[in-house]
Structures are given as C-alpha cells and as structure tokens.
Amino acid sequence: MSDPSKGHVRIDHEFAHDYLSYDAGVTLQPCVKASCYFRRKPGVSFDHFTKHWASVHADLTVAAPPFAQYNVLRYVQHHTSPAAKARLAKMGQQVLDFDGCSTLWFRNWDDYEQFFTAPDFSELVADGDLFMDTSSVTVYAGHDMIAFGKGHPGIDTSDGIAQPNTAEG
C-alpha cells in the first residue's frame, strides 16, 4: 500500500526504541482521559477566574456525588496565564483560544458518560456559569499512548520509555 489516505504506510525508519516500532503496535491505556477546554466569562478578571476555578469549583467537583460514584481516577486543572500565552506566541506557536483546561480520567466510557449526564452534575454547571463561558466548553477525549515516562499507578497499565531524557556531554 502506498496511499496513506487508505491506511498506514510504513516509511524506512531505524527506530531508536523497539517499544515504539511499527511491529510493537500501539499501546493505548485503558482509561478514558477527557480534556475540557474553556474561556472565562466576559467581564470576569483572570485573577477571579483562576482563584474561583482552583478553589470553589475544584472543591465542588471533587465533593460531587458523581465524582466517586463514577470512578473519577484523576482531576487536573491546566492554568495558562496571559503572560504564558504571550510567551508561546512570541515563540511562534499557535496558541489555543482558551483560558483553562480541566482533565479527568475515568476507568471506561460508561463512567465518563454517566458522570457528565448525572443529575448532580447540574450543580457544577451552575457554578461554572459564575466564572466561565460555558458556551465555549470544547472536549477532547480518548486514550493515552505513553511514549515516554511512567504511567500513573491505578490508572495506566503500562509505562512509556523510562530511560533518562538527558544529553551526555
């Protein structure tokens, strides 16, 4: 096969790591990782957005009955300041037009779906209305493939390449 639009086409490549070779296959972690990107509500300062999200909203999320009921394995907030966005842009990188990203890990797709559709989830949505533009929420969800580093115990079933990532000199 020589048409990548119809399937994978191997290129001639000498792999430095057998773990990543074509013949090793793709090792996807079993858990579902969902990243929810969003912007702050118009008229809300970045300071208020950050503090409310990191305290009140985080507390409500972890305390919500669906959090334990549907086996949330990990909850991480990714905060990006205007200064960080400016630095990325200065490096010539395309910057996502979002102010924050919450990432949650679930054991499977059923837990993911039940968490986000649970009646108790509406309390989190109501709090979100106080500081975020809920119409901007954009979700990316799927399975991790760990190329480098240790998996999270209890979440992942395999590690990536674990050798030090340092240059010898």
Buried (B, 14 or more C-beta within 10 A) or exposed (E): EEEEEEEEEEEEEEEEEEBBEEEEEEBEBEBBBBBBBBBBBEEBEBEBBBEBBEEEBBEBBEEBEBBEEBBBBEEEBEEBEEEEBEEBEEEEEEEEEBBBBBBBBBBEEEBBEBBBEBEEBEBBEEBBEBBBBBEBBEEEBEEBEBEEEEBBEEBBEEBBBEEEEEEEE
